[in-house]
C-alpha cells in the first residue's frame, strides 16, 4: 500500500468513528495504523508512545480530533 492509500484509509477510519471520537476525545490526537484506531493522546508524542507499545515498527497516521485536524496527514515512519 502506498502512502496516499494509507492516509486515505486512516482518514476513512476517522470519519467512520467521528461522532464517538468527537464526543469523547475532542481536541486530542488520534493515531491510526492500517485503518485501525490504535491510540489517543493529548499530544502527538503521547499518542505515538501508546501506539508504539501496540505496534512497534509500524507507520502511524495522526489527526487531531475535531473540526480542525491541525496535524492531519502526518505519517510517522519508524
C-alpha positions in Angstrom: 0.0 0.0 0.0 1.4 3.4 -0.9 1.5 6.5 1.3 -1.6 8.1 -0.2 -3.7 4.9 0.2 -2.6 4.6 3.8 -3.6 8.2 4.6 -6.9 7.7 2.8 -7.7 4.6 4.7 -6.8 6.2 8.1 -8.9 9.2 7.3 -11.8 6.9 6.4 -11.4 5.2 9.7 -11.6 8.5 11.5 -14.7 9.5 9.6 -16.4 6.2 10.4 -15.8 6.9 14.1 -16.1 10.7 14.0 -19.2 11.2 16.2 -18.0 9.0 19.0 -14.4 10.4 18.9 -15.6 14.0 18.9 -18.0 13.3 21.7 -15.4 11.5 23.9 -12.0 13.0 22.8 -12.5 16.4 21.2 -9.1 18.2 20.8 -7.0 15.1 21.5 -4.7 13.3 19.0 -5.7 10.0 17.4 -3.2 7.6 16.0 -4.3 5.1 13.3 -2.4 2.1 11.9 -3.7 0.2 8.9 -7.2 1.7 9.3 -7.4 0.9 13.0 -7.6 3.4 15.8 -4.6 2.3 17.9 -4.1 5.2 20.4 -5.3 8.5 21.7 -3.2 11.1 23.5 -3.1 14.7 24.5 -0.1 15.3 22.2 1.5 13.5 19.2 4.3 12.3 21.4 1.9 10.7 23.8 -0.2 9.1 21.0 3.0 7.8 19.4 4.3 6.3 22.6 1.0 4.5 23.2 0.7 3.4 19.5 4.3 2.0 19.5 3.5 -0.1 22.5 0.8 -1.9 20.5 2.5 -1.9 17.1 6.3 -1.4 17.2 8.0 -0.7 13.9 4.8 0.4 12.1 3.7 3.6 10.4 1.1 5.7 12.0 -1.3 8.5 10.8 -2.0 11.2 13.4 -5.0 13.5 13.4 -6.4 16.0 15.9 -10.0 15.0 16.8 -12.4 17.7 15.8 -13.2 20.2 13.0 -9.6 21.5 12.7 -7.3 18.4 12.2 -4.2 20.6 12.6 -1.9 17.6 12.4 -3.8 15.5 9.9 -1.8 13.9 7.2 1.3 13.4 9.3 2.6 9.9 8.9 5.4 8.8 11.3 7.6 6.2 9.9 9.6 4.1 12.4 
